[in-house]
Amino acid sequence: MKAENQSIDWLYMIILGAYYDAFINLQK
């Protein structure tokens, strides 16, 4: 596993989390 992949991994998780939060807020 490369360090680059880990950096992209946490960045992907942050973006995914932001989209998830927006989705939940739209459902309210």
Buried (B, 14 or more C-beta within 10 A) or exposed (E): EEEEEEEEEEEEEEEEEEEEEEEEEEEE
